[in-house]
Amino acid sequence: MTSPQPTPENPKYAWMTVHRESPPKRKAAERVGDFDEIYTNYDEAMVRAQASRCIQCPNPLCMQGCPLANRIPEWLALAAQGRFIEAAEISRTTSNLPEICSRVCPQERLCEGACILNCKGDPVAIGAVERFINDYAFRHNAVEPTVAPPNGITVAVIGSGPAGLACADEMVQLGYDVTVFESLLIPGGLLVNGIPAFKLEKQIVERRIDLLRKRGVKFRLGVCIGADISLAELRRDFSAIFLGVGAQRPKPLDVPGAGLHGVFAALPFLIQKNVRSPLVDLAPIDVAGKRVAVLGGGDTAMDCLRTALRSGAREAVCLYRRDLANMPGSRKEYANALEEGARFEFLVNPIAIEGDAAGAVAAVRCVRMELGAADASGRRKPRAVPGSEFTVPAEVLLVAYGFDPVPFPPDSDFATVKTDDWGGLRIDQNQMTSLPGVFSGGDSVRGPSLVVHAIRDARKAAQGMHRYLQEMHAQAVK
């Protein structure tokens, strides 16, 4: 790492003399051999220099670009002065999982993408500074598990993903008695079983969950709602409920040959390869020495490519029907995948899966695409190029087309919660569902989205729950 350059006397112009430096990253040849995080933190001198590049805008666009409206200029100013613990304390006032968001958020599309310095050069390295100050605070035991005075009111949180953890955190800090129900035997939701450890080491999530436990949050693991416990039972035992069940039903591959052996949904593959625990029991998906094709262009597809390479795949190729400019995945993750040996075929769409005599995948039949007129979302719609069919050899096919909400069992009373046309839970302006006292947010409502969006929804839901419970209490004492 280069030494930070001296800054001018007026910190307003530090960005002109201090160049943006990316955080240290392990070499691709080394990192593909394990599942450890690929980035490490700045040293203290570098983080101060990088934070000093913030020009302290009077109307900070970075805060507007952040879904949580994080107080970014404030903690950048403190970090530039070396006041890292104070900076982390400010960051925690608006985010329940700052040490996680700094690792998994696509900053180039959010805070850093909005940074005014983009007009002149490189934006402030906001994500890397956020990661440093929060890791620093944990390392120096400066994240106190403060316990709020109990108010005697019980709240249930269903799901321990980012929305569930954020909601539980907000409610326990308001004095509520919070119990989190999780169907798996490991808490953390997609933070643990969906995001690979090379992006987010599991001990980071475990550390946060341990903090919640110290604050008084209780976790009941291995409990499936609608099967092990009914909505009626939860409403009897808890004064309010937050549904953070997520959206984990994979979108189907609707082409001939989709049922061949060797075709897998992305999430089971990621869970099996990234969660090294006997508590996770999934049929093995072996990619060692095989050619792997990944369908889709989002972050899940990037995760599949990089996980396959770490699992010994002979090659890993992404087949995506639009071009790079229209690919939804993070550009940082795309670049990391390229460095690690993944290949990308853009403007390509699978039309059939070809099998061998044993009924296993042998190749993906594809057609070339071109971009036509924009669709309702503003993205140019791909269309097939006549006569352009070709095949891509593959023995394993991973489908990463996205996810939909998992419907509640039809015979369960949870099925009484109203949903929209695609299965997302309907909510009002307070994040409350069609049932009084039952709230929701995150992927359960909006579909697959960013961790930071789930946290924002959960914080808003917690405010709505608090108002609702206070009103119920006021009416009860009249």
C-alpha angles and dihedrals in degrees: 000000000000119000114258113260118240114266124229121254091257105064089201087080100040090110089067094061103026110068121210112264122195116226116265113282127195117242115266094238089058101040097051087067095066145021097243120128111277096213128064130193129271117252116252096263092050095047090051091050093047093047090050089065090076108104092203097238115212087226102032111209091193090068090051090050092052114083088215094047088232114199090246102160091051096055092039089056091050092046090051088057092049092250092133100157092052090047091053091048090056091048091054092057091075103024130053094196107031095148088055099042090051088060102042107027117103093235091179088068096039130029099357092042088057095045110124091224088075085081091063105026137303124002124240112277091245098161095051092049091048090052093049098049094048095045087048092053093050091045090054094045090245097134101089119205091222114189116216121219106269118248095195095240119126125219130185123211116195112207130021100225122115094289093049094046093048093048092047090050093051094047097046090051088056090056100260123144100241128195120184117206117204126181093210125067092238119064121223104073115212090351086072106025102029108036112067119240091240086070099033121014112221094233088065089062092040090054091054093047090049088054090052090050090052088052089056105265112145122211124208108192131195093029117135113201114226090026109044095023132019130222089242090057092049092049089049094051101034132050094216137009134209117203111209098159095139129208112281106147105115119233107246129251101236103192134103111280095028089130096058120122108266098043111116138170114247100239100058088049093051093045093051095048098040104038107067098191136117086224089073110072113186132148108263118261106201117198099159110133092358135118109247125199120195120200117210139042106236132101091275089060090050089050091051093051094049093043092050091053091050088050093058102265114170088224138346121209129181118217111200128173098214131050129267093265090059097040110118096210122105113273089220091056091045090054092047091050091051091050090052094053106267119144127215129210109192127195090027127128127189114233100173142002114231120212139198128237091278093056095254128131114273104162145350116240108217142179128212116247137206129198118251132177121334118270127221091285092054095251118125109254116236120232131187121261108228116243095011101115120141139155133245114204113234139154096190126041121194116195113212101167094134136262143274129203116279106241119235114250107276092231092052122096087230085075087073089074106101119243135192127244095283097042102265117140114259115234139179129228089286094051090253118145126221089282117075112247094015114109135178145182146157122048091346087071109022101030125238108348143136127313089238091057090052090051092049091051092047094051090050090047091051090054090049092048091049092052091046093050093046090052091049090050092048091051092048094056095048 
